[in-house]
Amino acid sequence: MTIKFKSPYRHRSVVPGLPAPSEYSALLDEITANGWYSNFGPLVRRLELGLLGAFGRPTECCVSCSSATTGLSAALLAADVTGAVLVPAFTFAASLGAIRAAGMTPVVVDVDPESWVIDNDLLHQALTETGARAAMLVAPFGIAYDWTKEIATCREHGAAVIIDNAAGLGGPRAPHGNGENIFEVFSMHATKPFAIGEGGAIFASLKSDMPLRAALNFGLASYQNAHGPFWGFNGKMSELHAAVGLAQLARFDRIVRHRQAYVRRYLARLATYSNLRYPLDSKAAPWQLFPILMPTPQIAERFVATAANEGLEIRRYYRPSLSDWPSTRIFSPCRVAEDLAERMCALPIRSAEPDADLVMKIVFEALDVALD
Ligand SMILES: *Cc1c(COP(=O)(O)O)cnc(C)c1O
């Protein structure tokens, strides 16, 4: 039996941009010759070194994983914390799930209305009142953000910092250092710019290399080395995914340039609209999607519906706010995240796909109808 998937949309929100099999078939032959398919094999190590060279700092390690979600859980275990973990309300549900999967308890905190990241005053208050030993900081839409202030707040309370920058691989890295217990986690899911299918990468201080690998490999390495974490799960990247990753890395500069050029086309046309809010720097991210904040929830609804009529899928991120997720502990009411969730629309990004011009045309026609 064959299962056929057909999207109801002529133009999907995200078109996965993976390298063609011909770009990594030689690497698949190499894997077969090696007879080594997982457990931090030679291609995985090569990819980690390549990512470190392209996007890392000399004082960091890069550890690959099977997804950003497993990477976030592994970082929490490697940070050697338990109990409450703070997480912003304006994020993808994966941030929440990763905390639960690590055996810890998420506590949801509201975000700042301007930057869309966790509110630093609330972060301070929540660390004081909950005694949380870790905070997950989320970079919405993979947009580079300077975390200096938030990291200082966490440091003051002795809390580990896990940065969920899932969509940001290949964008500029924030200028903060990579002190102990600061982890930055990226996704290589098919829908992210650095697409390999499923995969992730964690950048952290060199000291965290072994604990991260231990957490991703059932805790075995920590048992052998006699320091924690003493438990873990299977979150390793396979050699097959690393082969796709190496091919992706070889062409990724060009892909990011195309995506950023598409954003500049949005920016040029958006400049004639007032009362829309969106990021202004085309180089701030590799752009999985381009967020725009509509003036009202009704306009957001109308925009999505009008685009859908023309066959274009517009997704709403991040909705619902985690404060509306069932059986979730919130630190305080999350009015900002709930408002953002109802008004944010994520515009599609194209690299060199044939429908690039048409998608742009539909977006602005739908925008004009919605704002009329
Ligand atoms: C995509 C995404 C994730 C999940 O990444 P996976 O690799 O699919 O696990 C987590 N957080 C955010 C903010 C994301 O955008």
Ligand as a Chemical Component Dictionary entry (heavy atoms), coordinates in Angstrom:
data_LIG
# 
_chem_comp.id                   LIG 
_chem_comp.type                 NON-POLYMER 
_chem_comp.pdbx_formal_charge   0 
_chem_comp.three_letter_code    LIG 
# 
loop_
_chem_comp_atom.comp_id 
_chem_comp_atom.atom_id 
_chem_comp_atom.alt_atom_id 
_chem_comp_atom.type_symbol 
_chem_comp_atom.charge 
_chem_comp_atom.model_Cartn_x 
_chem_comp_atom.model_Cartn_y 
_chem_comp_atom.model_Cartn_z 
_chem_comp_atom.pdbx_ordinal 
LIG C1 C1 C 0 11.128 23.758 15.825 1  
LIG C2 C2 C 0 11.221 24.193 17.232 2  
LIG C3 C3 C 0 11.492 23.267 18.254 3  
LIG C4 C4 C 0 11.549 21.790 18.002 4  
LIG O1 O1 O 0 12.602 21.366 17.203 5  
LIG P1 P1 P 0 12.678 19.798 16.838 6  
LIG O2 O2 O 0 14.009 19.638 16.180 7  
LIG O3 O3 O 0 11.541 19.518 15.919 8  
LIG O4 O4 O 0 12.580 19.039 18.104 9  
LIG C5 C5 C 0 11.645 23.739 19.541 10 
LIG N1 N1 N 0 11.528 25.048 19.831 11 
LIG C6 C6 C 0 11.252 25.970 18.892 12 
LIG C7 C7 C 0 11.157 27.416 19.276 13 
LIG C8 C8 C 0 11.079 25.576 17.565 14 
LIG O5 O5 O 0 10.800 26.496 16.631 15 
# 
loop_
_chem_comp_bond.comp_id 
_chem_comp_bond.atom_id_1 
_chem_comp_bond.atom_id_2 
_chem_comp_bond.value_order 
_chem_comp_bond.pdbx_ordinal 
LIG C1 C2 SING 1  
LIG C2 C3 SING 2  
LIG C2 C8 DOUB 3  
LIG C3 C4 SING 4  
LIG C3 C5 DOUB 5  
LIG C4 O1 SING 6  
LIG O1 P1 SING 7  
LIG P1 O2 DOUB 8  
LIG P1 O3 SING 9  
LIG P1 O4 SING 10 
LIG C5 N1 SING 11 
LIG N1 C6 DOUB 12 
LIG C6 C7 SING 13 
LIG C6 C8 SING 14 
LIG C8 O5 SING 15 
# 
